[in-house]
Amino acid sequence: MITTELSNVGEIIQNQREFFQTGKTKDVTFRIEQLKTLKQAIIEHEQAIVEALQADLHKPEVETYLTEISVIKEIDYAIKHLQNWSKPKKAAVSWDFFSYSAKIYPEPLGVVLIIGPWNYPFQLIISPLIGAIAAGNCAILKPSEIASHTSDIVAKIIAKYFDPAYIAVVEGGVEASQKLLAEKFDHIFFTGGTAVGKIIMAAAAKHLTPVTLELGGKSPCIVDTDIKLEHTVRRITWGKFINAGQTCIAPDYLLVNKKIKKDLIDGLAKSLKEFYGDNPVNSPDYARIISEKHFDRLVNFLKDGEVIIGGENQPSEHYIAPTVIDNVSLEDPVMQEEIFGPILPIIEYTDIAEAIALINSRPKPLALYLFSQDKNLQKRVLQETSSGGVCINDTVMQVGVPSLPFGGVGDSGIGNYHGKASFDTFSHKKSVLKNSFWLDLKWRYAPYQGKLPLIKKLLG
């Protein structure tokens, strides 16, 4: 394991500040070179990344490429657009500023801290790093210790290809996080749960450090009657049970029109069998729960409502079958906490107003899903609910579009990233106003006697 000693954290930060002050990271050519290096590093270690994720989450190789190694596409996108993103942009000035010109200069923040989660432990530490590099910062990465094999490979890759005075990795548990959070950074980017997000924000406040918090919540999935059932059940099944449900934007619960509920349940059962066979424990395409602690938490949810599909579990393997539960109460624990596992509660509604009211009675979710071909219904749900993002007639795929900013609202997060949004998150937009010497009107200078009527006219 390649680990930066905790006693050296302050020294690493100081070295990064000194490197940042050289101005080297402000060179756009340098940034592009570093992004290309990062891409090459990932390509050269693809197999090691696959093996690490298999060891941590029993993650199928296809899922690893789709959801982890695919971060390479973000690198390509940043390289393609970085020259344009980094150029100063003209800003309009009003007629009374006719002798002035205005521009907005994006500049790097300095030394940033990126704290990653365990559920997509490679992609969700590398993706914000792409934005940090593109914007011209130095960075310290803190991978999740829970996904220890992936943390190790991230540390090895970064140490092999980058100077720690530019990018460094600090491994470890709570003690490492506390040590890092005691230091001053120019930005902290955290992906994880709401409870820890509050701790991050409180620590950052002591240094007035800005934060990006990518959290989660209970993302609802509304299913209307005006759908193509076969497509709907496949897309819900995939989005919910990929990575054994351990996805921050997975559909957390279904709000299903009563008229279609039975057909939907039958379709989900058929789709699950198609995906994972009669016994998903034997499927090479189904992941496992990350730890005993999370396994135990999820098994307790199985006591709520009525299990109508799945429910089987094996503690020794951290295995919980893809599970659908019916007849849940809104007061049950499974409906109070983010599930973050392969358990899908179903709640029926008779009128869309009921579904919307339920969603609005809860903290704003990271994602909202709607399956309906009814354009008026789509419009109504968009207008009457608030969420980090919305995906209509599909699940999870919104995260793969780099032109769409990704982030939460309210309890589900602060700030966003992906594509240019990542560049903006790790940049300061510096306003620059420039006057010329060819004209110098004296109306704003003292003495002011007799000038008030003109000033009132100018301001009117």
Secondary structure, DSSP 8 states (H G I E B T S, - for coil): -----GGGHHHHHHHHHHHHHTTGGG-HHHHHHHHHHHHHHHHHTHHHHHHHHHHHH---HHHHHHHTGGGHHHHHHHHHHHHHHTS-EEE---GGGTTEEEEEEEEE-SEEEEE--SSSTTHHHHHHHHHHHHHT-EEEEE--SSSHHHHHHHHHHHHHHS-TTTEEE---SHHHHHHHHTS--SEEEEES-HHHHHHHHHHHHTTT--EEEE-----EEEE-SSS-HHHHHHHHHHHHHGGGG--TTS--EEEEEGGGHHHHHHHHHHHHHHHH-S-GGG-TT----S-HHHHHHHHHHTTSSEEEE---EEGGGTEE--EEEES--TTSGGGTS---SSEEEEEEESSHHHHHHHHHTS---SEEEEE---HHHHHHHHHH---SEEEESSSSGGGG-TTS-EE--GGGEE-EESTHHHHHHTEEEEEEEEE-SS----TTSS--TT-HHHHHHHH-
